[in-house]
Amino acid sequence: MAERLQFDRFTLDTGTRELLSAGAVVHLSPKAFDLLEILVQKRPEAVPRGEIEKRIWRSTHVSDTSLAGLVGELRKALGDQERPARFVRTVHSFGYAFCGTATATATVSAAGPAVVVAGGPEAYRLVIGRREIALVPGENVLGRQAGVIVWLDSASVSRRHARIVIAPGRATLEDLGSRNGTRLAGRAVTAPVPLADGDVFELGSVTMTFRVVPAGETEGAP
């Protein structure tokens, strides 16, 4: 089973093999992506150099600088070039470890995109550009604060901007006293309002679409 994990402003999707930063694709070479996936999956354990090299290059012999170059590429993509490390920690004379906090937002089957049943027969999602986020039963906070379900990297979005509450067969959108407001179909949200499949709403300048997927269906299925 593949996973979709969020850490800081990044989303790692092992099913589509994409690293996203606030919805935008971050370019990584295939081997750099493999390295990130290995470290995140083994977190917080340190992974020996030999194990990493065997999993990435398999039986091919590589020089001592090959892995170091890959780590450098990954750190540059993550903006993790200062000290102390935020995401990729060097364990001297041993290997490397992922030192960030990653949270699973969805489980993805090998056959297709995530379908997460949330309190009933439907799955609930938000689509933000190329980014797709599975919502969970109960409260889903949207904003710029670390640890929220839907993290949005925009100065127009408050730290705890709005929330979507998922109950069996029902979803509602509520503004949480944000600075720039929440709008559904162009109208300001001043009290909890129901959401339906395909509803488009804005948090500040960020636009997103609410999706409801019946149980057993996957996005793009015939």
Stockholm file with secondary structure:
# STOCKHOLM 1.0

chainA/1-222         MAERLQFDRFTLDTGTRELLSAGAVVHLSPKAFDLLEILVQKRPEAVPRGEIEKRIWRSTHVSDTSLAGLVGELRKALGDQERPARFVRTVHSFGYAFCGTATATATVSAAGPAVVVAGGPEAYRLVIGRREIALVPGENVLGRQAGVIVWLDSASVSRRHARIVIAPGRATLEDLGSRNGTRLAGRAVTAPVPLADGDVFELGSVTMTFRVVPAGETEGAP
#=GR chainA/1-222 SS CEEEEEETTEEEETTTTEEEETTEEECCCHHHHHHHHHHHHHTTSEEEHHHHHHHHHTTCCCCHHHHHHHHHHHHHHHTCCSSSCSSEEEETTTEEEECSCCEEEEEECTTSSCCCBCSSSEEEEEEETTEEEECCSEEEEEESSTTCSEECCCTTSCTTCEEEEEETTEEEEEECSCSSCEEETTEECCSCEECCTTCEEEETTEEEEEEEEETTCCTTCC
#=GC SS_cons         CEEEEEETTEEEETTTTEEEETTEEECCCHHHHHHHHHHHHHTTSEEEHHHHHHHHHTTCCCCHHHHHHHHHHHHHHHTCCSSSCSSEEEETTTEEEECSCCEEEEEECTTSSCCCBCSSSEEEEEEETTEEEECCSEEEEEESSTTCSEECCCTTSCTTCEEEEEETTEEEEEECSCSSCEEETTEECCSCEECCTTCEEEETTEEEEEEEEETTCCTTCC
//
